[in-house]
Amino acid sequence: MAPIKRLLVANRGEIATRIISTARELSLDTYALCSGSDTSHTLQLADDHVIRLASATDYLDISRLVSIANQNSIDAVHPGYGFLSESPEFASRMQAEAHAMVIGPGADILRRTGDKLAAKQLAAECHVPVLAAMQSSTDNIEDVEHFITDHGLPIMLKAVDGGGGRGIRLVREHIDLAASARRAMQESPSNRVFAERAVVDNCRHIEVQILGDRSGHVMHLWERECSIQRRYQKVVEVAPSTISDRELIDRVIQSAVTMAEKIRYSSLGTFEFLVDPATKEYWFLEINPRLQVEHTVTETMLGLDLVKLQLEIAQGASLKQADLALLGRPRPYNHAIQLRITAENVDSDWSLSIGKIRSFNLPSGNGVRVDTHLNGSHQATITADFDSLIAKIIVSGPTWADALRKGRRALQDTYIHGVRTNIGLLQAILVSEDFERGQCNTSWLESNMPALLPHAQQLEYQRKRQQSDSSREEQEAPQAMSGLSSSSVLLRKGDSWSLQLSPMSESGASGGNEEHHLKLLRVRRNELPGILQADIAHTQPAKDSTSSSTTKQWRLALNATNASAASIASGARHRRGDPSNANHVVIPFAGKMVEILVDEGDVVKKGEPICVIQQMKMELEVRAGKAGRVKWMMEVEEGEDVGEGLLAAELEEYDEKESRPRL
C-alpha cells in the first residue's frame, strides 16, 4: 500500500479532534470538515485545510464527500464513528470515484459485518452462541408476529443496519409491538428490522477489541465492559471487565478472534457480546467495524494509540510492523474508566440541553485524560443537529480502586456552564456501592435511576458550591442552569434590537417616533414567554439637537402575569405546557417533530404515544400521562424544531359512552 498523502477527517466534535491530533503527529497533510459555527474541532488546522459544508446533513452526503475528495486530491478518508463509518457504499464509491481509501476494514467486510443478521450468521458458522432470531430482515410487522408466536416475549427489535443504540426496541408486551416496530424501522436506513429473543436480566455487555492487518493476521487487544447504559446508549465504560471469572472472559475473547480470523478482518473492529456471569453463558450481539467511542479505555489500559495503528495498517503495515512496542500481545497493566460528559438534562428524561457553553473547566493530573473539542478560545454551541457528547474523561490506575478514586476526583474538578450536563449522575454512579464492587449489569442504571437522581442532584449542588468561580445565581438557583434550553426562543449575548416608541394621544393617534436601542449583555434566565432575566444596555435617543444619546445598563426581570400568560397561550402558535396540569402533555426535550399520532377529538389511554420527537439520533415518543379526549393538538410541520416545555396536546375528561373511536 502507498503512504497516505492527504487525509480527510469526515467527522466532527471530539472524535475529529482525536483523529487530527494523531494525524499531525504522523505528519500527515490533514483536512477537516465543518458546518455552520460548529468549527472547534478544526482549530488545529490551517484555514485552507478546513472545508465548510452547506449544512450538517452533508456529513451523510456521499456524492458531496466524493466531490470534496476529488477537488482536494484526498487519497484517504477517516470516517471516525457514526455518520458513514459503517457504510460499504461510502467505502466503495470513495475508492472507485475518488481513488481514496476509507480507513477501516473495506467495503466487502463492511457488508458482512455491518449487517447485524449477516454478522449473526457468521457467528453461527463459527459455532459462537447466538440468541434465536429471525433468519431475514423485514419491513412487515406480520413477520415479527410469526416470530413471537414461535419464541414468545420479550423480544428485541433491531434495525438490521442500525448502530450506536439506534433502531433498538425492547418489546415486553404485545400492545407495544406496533409502535416499537414503527420507531425501529424509521431509525433504520433501509427501513428493515429483525427480531431476536431478548435476554434482559443479569447480563453484562462485554466487547472485544480486534486488530487485523491486510495479510489476514488477527489479534485481540483484550476486552471492555459497557454495562452502564440507558436505552442502549453507553454512559460509562471500563477496561478490563469487572467480571472476576477470567476463564469465561477468555472464552468470549477467543470467540471474537475465531470470527475475525474467519473473514480475515483488517483494521480495528469491536465484537460485542452479552455475558451472564451467574450461568457462565454468553451470546454474540454484533460487530462494530470501526473505531469506537470507548476506544480510549483500551488505549489507556495498554498504552497504545489505536488511531495510529489504524493509519499504519491502512498504509500496508503488518501487525509486527505496526507500533505495538512488542512482538506478542500487550498485557493489561492499568484499570481504565471512561466517563461520557453529555449535554443532557437527566432530570427531564435525559433530554438534550441546547445552548452556548459559556465557560468550562476540565480535569487534569496523573492518570487523567480528556478527549474533547472544547477550546477556551472558541465558544461552542449545543444544537439538535448533533450528538450530545461534550467530552470524555478517561482515568486510569494500577488497581480498580485507584482508577475509581481518580474518577471521583476528576468529576469534582469538572464544570460546564451554559447547558445542563450529566456530571452529577456520573458522580452518583461512581460513589455507588454496586459500581465500586463491579456488580452492575445492563439494566442496573435504568432500574436504579429513582435512587441515583436525588443523590446526583445533591452531588451536583455541592460541586457547584465548591467551585470558586461559580456565579451567585447559579448557586442560588441550580435549576436555572440550563438557561437557554428552557425556552424555544434562543437568545444570545450581543443580540440587539431597534425600538420605535411612539407616544399615544388621548384620541389614540400616535405622535413622533423615538428610536431606542436595546442590547443583551447577559442572559441570566430564559423561560420565555413566562420569564426572562437579563443584563441589558438601553440607549435613549437625544432629546434635542444640543444633547446626545445616553446608554445605561439595567438588570431586566420580565415575569408574565396570569392574564398576559393566558393571552400568550391562546394567541401563540406554540403554547407552553404546565407540568403541574395533568391534562397537559408537555414535550420534555427539544428536538425535531417526526410524527403526530393523534387528532383533536381522539380518545387516548394513559401511556399512549401522542407524538414522536427526534433528538440527536433517537426517535422518542411523548406519551399521555392520563386517559382522556384530545381537546387541542399543536400544529407543527414534520421536521420542524420544537422546544422543551411546549404543549403537545391538551386532554379533557370524556364519557366512554360518547367517545368517538380512533380511526
Secondary structure, 3 states (H helix, E strand, C coil): CCCCCEEEECCCHHHHHHHHHHHHHCCCEEEEEEECCECHHHCCCCHHHEEEECCHHHHHCHHHHHHHHHHCCCCEEECCCCCCCCCHHHHHHHHHHHCCEECCCCHHHHHHHHCHHHHHHHHHHCCCCECCECCCCECCHHHHHHHHHHHCCCEEEEECCCCCCCCEEEECCHHHHHHHHHHHHHCCCCCCEEEEECCCCCCEEEEEEEEECCCCCEEEEEEEEEEEEECCEEEEEEECCCCCCHHHHHHHHHHHHHHHHHCCCCEEEEEEEEEECCCCEEEEEEEECCCCCCHHHHHHHHCCCHHHHHHHHHCCCCCCCCCCCCCCCCCCCCEEEEEEEECEEHHHCCEECCEECCEEECCCCCCEEEEECCECCECCEECCCCCCEEEEEEEEECCHHHHHHHHHHHHHCCEEECCCCCHHHHHHHHHCHHHHCCCCCCCHHHHHHHHHHHHHHHHHHHHHHHCCCCCHHHHHCHHHCCHHHHCCCCCCCCCEEEEEECCECCCCCECCCEEEEEEEEEEEEEECCCEEEEEEEEEECCCCCCCCCEEEEEEEEEECCHHHHHHHHHHCCCCECCCCCCCEEECCCCEEEEEECCCCCCEECCCCEEEEEEECCEEEEEECCCCEEEEEECCCCCCCEECCCEEEEEEECCCCCCCCCCC
